[in-house]
Structure formats: structure tokens, C-alpha cells
């Protein structure tokens, strides 16, 4: 019975670590590395370019630079869950467009 509780405790701790990793968007497996994964972002952009609404945003002069420079946009596009939602949800698409507009507005204000 004692072994059962140890195994259960280890399982719960592991599950908690995975959930914490997902929430904080860090990778516990690689020692908490918090840098963005460029390859993953590029793959997700390629997936989204299949959709005309995204292709228009990507080619738009006002927003194109954000896909390469903005940490907010790149972090958003790094998440497979968010990209999945972008592909399926009009509401999520509107939130992403709003994010791009905010980033563009900030860039204009800094000039």
C-alpha cells in the first residue's frame, strides 16, 4: 500500500509540473528554457497561410513585420493550441487581428 501512495504522489507531481509548464509556457523538459522556438513558429505560420484571411494579414505591409519582430505575435504563433483555434474559430481570428493592430499601433507611436 505504501508503494501505491508513492507512485500516486509521483504521478500527481508530474501532472502538476506538466500543467504548470503549459500555463507558464515554459519547457520543463529542457530545464526551463524560455526562448521562442523559431522553427515551430515558422511551421505554424505555414499552416495558417493556407487560409486566405491569414494570407491577407501576412502580406499586409502594416502587419508583415510583426510576424518577425514582435515577441507578442511570435509567442502567440508558437502555441499549437492557439494556432489550432485560429484555424477553426472566427472569434479567435478576431482576437489575433486585434493583437496585430495593437502591435502596429504601438510601432507607429514609437516612430
DAWO-V287554 format. One record per backbone hydrogen bond with DSSP energy under -1.0 kcal/mol. CO is the residue of the C=O (numbers start at 1). NH is the residue of the N-H. Records with the same first field share a line. If there is no record, write none. Layout:
BEGIN
CO->NH + NH
END
This chain:
BEGIN
1->5
2->6
3->7
4->8
5->9
6->10
7->11
8->12
9->13
10->14
11->15
12->16
13->17
14->18
15->19
16->20
17->21
18->22
19->23
20->24
21->26
27->32
28->31
33->27
36->38
37->41
38->42
39->43
40->44
41->45
42->46
43->47
44->48
45->49
47->50
48->51
51->55
52->56
53->57
54->58
55->59
56->60
60->64
63->66
64->67
65->68 + 69
70->74
71->75
72->76
73->77
79->83
80->84
81->85
82->86
83->87
85->89
89->93
90->94
91->95
92->96
93->97
94->98
95->99
96->100
97->101
98->102
99->103
100->104
101->105
102->106
103->107
104->108
105->109
106->110
END
